[in-house]
Amino acid sequence: MNNLITYKSAKELDILSQEKYLIPSLSLMESAARCFYSAIKDKLINSKLTIFVAGSGNNGADSLAVARMAYCDGIKNINIYFVPGHQSKENKVQYDICKALEIPFTDNLDSELIVDGLIGVGFSGELSQEKRNIVDGINKANYIISIDCPSGLKEDGNSYCVKANETITFGYEKVAFYIGSNINYVGKITTLNPSFPLTSISLSDNYRRISYSDINLRKIDDREYKNKKGHVAIVGGSKEYSGAVRLSERAVFKCGAGLVTVFTSPEIYEVVANENLSPIVKKFEDLQSSNSYDSLLIGPGLTDLSGEEVIKLINLFNSKCVVVDAGAIKLLGENCNAISDNSNIIITPHLGEFRALLATLNIDSSNTLTSLIAVSKALKGATIVLKSSITIIYQKGMFYFLNEPNPALGVAGSGDVLAGLIACLKDPIQGVLLHSLAGRSAHERFGFFTCEELIDEVGRIR
């Protein structure tokens, strides 16, 4: 897992390095500029003209320092576009050096390559019209490299900002990169450490980026009996959506469970029972006890149960893992006051279902992260898996981000497969990672695929 930090913590990291570890601000800046320059030197050499955009703060000072290093290294095809304002102390130092070296300044943003140092981390307001015009001018360049973060990128995801091809960030990746549509403005991310004492500074931020290297599935013993491999109860299915519960059931088996019992609508009981030979198939009313089961998945294709009935089944499993998906999510929100205090709920909404849940719970939707916290609290500490091109998991005060976009996973039934994997593994992080990796493998094998093929890839990987 990789640590992510907020803009606030990025500033605190800078201050701690200076005040506790006595690293001068200009020393940090010189080191950051040197790292940045080394990373982009080849692009500067090969560019006909590079414009360094520099605001009046320390992000602009970084841009000025990089421009100066390039110029002193013999790269003369550069101009500086300086945006006046209240200059930081470091900015004035770098500005005066560039002026003394007679590096050309310009008021024209026409260039194939632009280094963006207009606004740094911590921006939260609205850009002035002047700054918006500058952002628009920057975005016309063929290639844009942003220093630390694209200028104007906000942590709430509602950004009018530079659309970078590449962002070179310092210390740690920023949480803001993974909120809303922000990832579309960040481009390729490179993280450099400009001599921050990272091993000495303890971070309190609760944000992590997960990747396939974090997959850690329980090894199933060769001689393990089916009852030891887990028994998952699945409640779902309806006349309109009979396939959803069957996809979930197959995903659970392919994930390694030994037993699956499907509880479904009387209307499709015969269909599900006759088509599926592996699971035990029963009717909704037959689920009266959780004693035989290790976890519950409720919701795939579900339309025929009331909110009261859904809550009753969830509470039946008390502290056992309960995955709430699809049709059961809204019913859970409408009846959240009846949830047992000992519940161990994982909900798996896509963005549309999450917005509907926020409306049901009367929770402000303007900030994704605070919304996740509020929903979890309303649902008695539930874990939330928010499905999108970047999946966000909120669990016990921690945020986990998976950035592995795959257009082929945007197919009917994909969420039913994911819910089944989480119910089998009883671990949202491992379920999300396995689902994503299987999707990547299926895409490489088939191109665009059906969920039956996705499930087969789960079995191959597992």
Buried (B, 14 or more C-beta within 10 A) or exposed (E): BBBBBBBEBBBBBBEBBBEEEEBEBBBBBBBBBBBBBEBBBEBBEEBEBBBBBBBBBBBBBBBBBBBBBBBEEEBEBBBBBBBEEEBBEBBEBBBEBBEEEEBEBBEEBEBEBBBBBBBBBBBEEEBEEEBBEBBEBBBEBEBBBBBBBBBBBBBBBBBBBBBBBBBBBBBBBBBBBBBBEBBEBBBEBBEBEBBBEEEEBEBEBBBBBBBEEBBEBEEBEEEEEEEEBBBBBBBBBBEEBBBBBBBBBBBBBBBBBBBBBBBBBEBBBEBBBEEBEEBBBBBBEEBEEBEEBBBBBBBBBBEBBEBEBBBBBBBBBEEBBBBBBBBBBBBBBBBBEBBBEEBBBBBBBBEEBBEBBBEBBEBEEEBBBEBBBBBBEBBBBBBBBBBBBBBBBBBEEBBBBBBBBBEBBBBEBBBBBBBBBBBBBBBBBBBBBBBBBBBBBBBEEBEEBBBEBBBBBBBEBB
